[in-house]
Amino acid sequence: MNVITPMEATSWNAKEVVKEVNRKPHLLVRLEVHGSYFPSRAAPPFVRIVPDEGNPVDAWFTEETPDNRSLVGYFPVDLPQAGRIEFGYGDAVVGRVRAALDAGKIPRLDRNRIPGAVPFTHDILRKHQAAAGAGRPEPEPAPRTLRKDAKHEAKRDTKKPR
């Protein structure tokens, strides 16, 4: 039995951001859950909002911060106005943020100052999913950073044999 308990040390903050997805700028809500340790696991991380009424809303994609102190979920701009924030890995919920989501407190960007950015909404997500055959479209991969020893290994592997 999977028991979900609010994690005392976790909290959230959110803001609207412009992020490049599939080589186009999109307006998204960046929701960060922090205050705990979120280790890298084989199963992908997720963040979701469980509104008081209706179905849960999953982040379109979720990232771990490099220091593993936060999970960052990117949501369409038309979020539920209120709800609980849950997070986990794969299909398993590992925690719930004690403070409930209040979408009215999320700072929004001035749409007139960001020409060309497409507001990412649930309608756009449904069109992407239909085009991808009901699968979740993949965001552009983030640039990978190599550890210092991995850089050395990569450099050594590219040398030509004598």
C-alpha positions in Angstrom: 0.0 0.0 0.0 1.4 3.4 -1.0 0.8 5.9 1.7 1.2 9.5 0.8 2.2 11.9 3.5 3.0 15.6 3.2 6.7 16.2 3.5 7.3 18.8 6.1 10.3 20.4 4.4 8.8 20.7 0.9 7.4 23.9 -0.5 6.7 25.3 -4.0 7.2 28.4 -6.0 6.0 29.0 -9.6 6.3 31.6 -12.3 5.5 32.0 -16.0 8.5 31.4 -18.2 9.4 31.3 -21.9 11.0 27.9 -22.8 12.1 26.6 -26.1 10.2 23.4 -27.0 10.6 21.7 -30.4 12.6 24.7 -31.6 9.8 27.2 -30.8 9.3 29.5 -27.8 6.5 28.5 -25.5 4.9 30.3 -22.6 4.8 27.8 -19.7 4.3 27.8 -15.9 7.5 26.6 -14.2 6.5 24.9 -10.9 9.4 24.1 -8.6 9.0 21.7 -5.6 12.0 22.1 -3.2 13.2 21.5 0.3 13.9 17.8 0.2 16.4 15.6 -1.6 15.2 14.2 -5.0 17.7 11.5 -6.1 18.0 10.5 -9.7 16.3 7.2 -10.3 15.7 4.9 -13.2 12.0 6.0 -13.3 11.4 9.5 -14.6 10.3 12.1 -12.1 6.9 13.8 -12.2 5.0 16.7 -10.7 1.2 17.0 -10.8 -1.6 19.1 -9.5 -4.6 17.4 -8.0 -7.5 20.0 -8.1 -10.3 19.8 -5.6 -12.6 18.9 -8.5 -11.7 17.2 -11.8 -8.8 15.1 -13.0 -5.1 15.6 -11.9 -3.0 17.7 -14.2 0.5 16.3 -15.0 3.4 18.5 -15.8 4.2 18.3 -19.5 7.8 17.4 -18.5 9.7 17.4 -15.3 13.4 18.0 -14.6 15.6 17.4 -11.5 17.9 20.3 -10.6 21.7 19.5 -10.8 21.9 19.5 -7.0 18.9 17.2 -6.6 17.3 19.7 -4.2 14.3 20.5 -6.5 11.9 19.0 -9.0 10.8 21.4 -11.7 7.6 20.7 -13.6 6.5 22.7 -16.7 2.7 23.1 -17.1 0.4 24.7 -19.6 -0.6 28.3 -18.6 -4.2 27.3 -18.0 -3.6 25.6 -14.6 -6.3 24.7 -12.2 -6.9 27.6 -9.8 -6.3 25.5 -6.7 -5.2 22.0 -5.7 -2.6 19.8 -4.0 0.8 19.3 -5.5 2.1 15.8 -5.7 5.4 14.4 -6.9 7.1 11.1 -7.5 8.9 8.8 -9.9 7.3 6.6 -12.6 3.9 5.7 -11.3 4.7 6.0 -7.6 3.7 9.2 -5.7 6.4 9.8 -3.0 5.1 13.0 -1.5 2.7 15.9 -1.4 3.6 19.5 -0.7 1.8 20.7 2.4 1.0 24.2 1.0 -1.7 24.0 -1.6 -1.4 25.6 -5.0 -3.0 29.0 -5.5 -2.7 29.9 -9.2 -3.6 33.5 -8.5 -0.3 34.0 -6.7 1.8 32.9 -9.7 3.6 35.8 -11.3 2.6 36.2 -15.0 4.7 37.7 -17.8 3.5 40.7 -19.8 2.3 39.1 -23.0 3.0 42.3 -25.0 6.7 42.1 -24.2 7.3 38.5 -25.5 6.4 38.5 -29.2 6.5 35.1 -30.9 6.1 33.1 -27.7 3.2 30.6 -28.0 1.1 30.4 -24.8 1.1 26.6 -24.0 -2.4 25.5 -23.1 -4.2 22.2 -22.7 -5.7 22.6 -26.2 -2.2 22.9 -27.7 -1.1 19.8 -25.6 -4.1 17.8 -26.9 -3.1 18.7 -30.5 0.5 17.7 -29.9 -0.6 14.4 -28.4 -3.0 13.6 -31.2 -0.3 14.4 -33.8 2.1 12.1 -31.9 -0.4 9.3 -31.7 -1.6 9.9 -28.2 2.0 9.8 -26.9 3.6 12.7 -25.0 5.7 14.8 -27.4 9.3 15.1 -26.2 10.8 18.4 -25.3 14.1 19.5 -26.8 16.9 17.7 -25.0 18.8 19.8 -22.5 22.5 20.2 -23.2 24.4 17.6 -21.2 27.2 18.6 -19.0 30.1 16.3 -18.4 31.9 15.7 -15.2 35.5 16.8 -15.1 36.7 13.2 -15.3 34.2 12.4 -18.1 35.6 15.4 -20.1 39.1 14.0 -19.7 37.8 10.5 -20.9 36.0 12.0 -23.8 39.1 14.0 -24.8 41.3 10.9 -24.5 38.9 8.8 -26.6 39.1 11.2 -29.5 42.8 11.1 -29.9 44.1 9.2 -32.9 46.1 6.1 -32.3 49.9 6.4 -33.1 
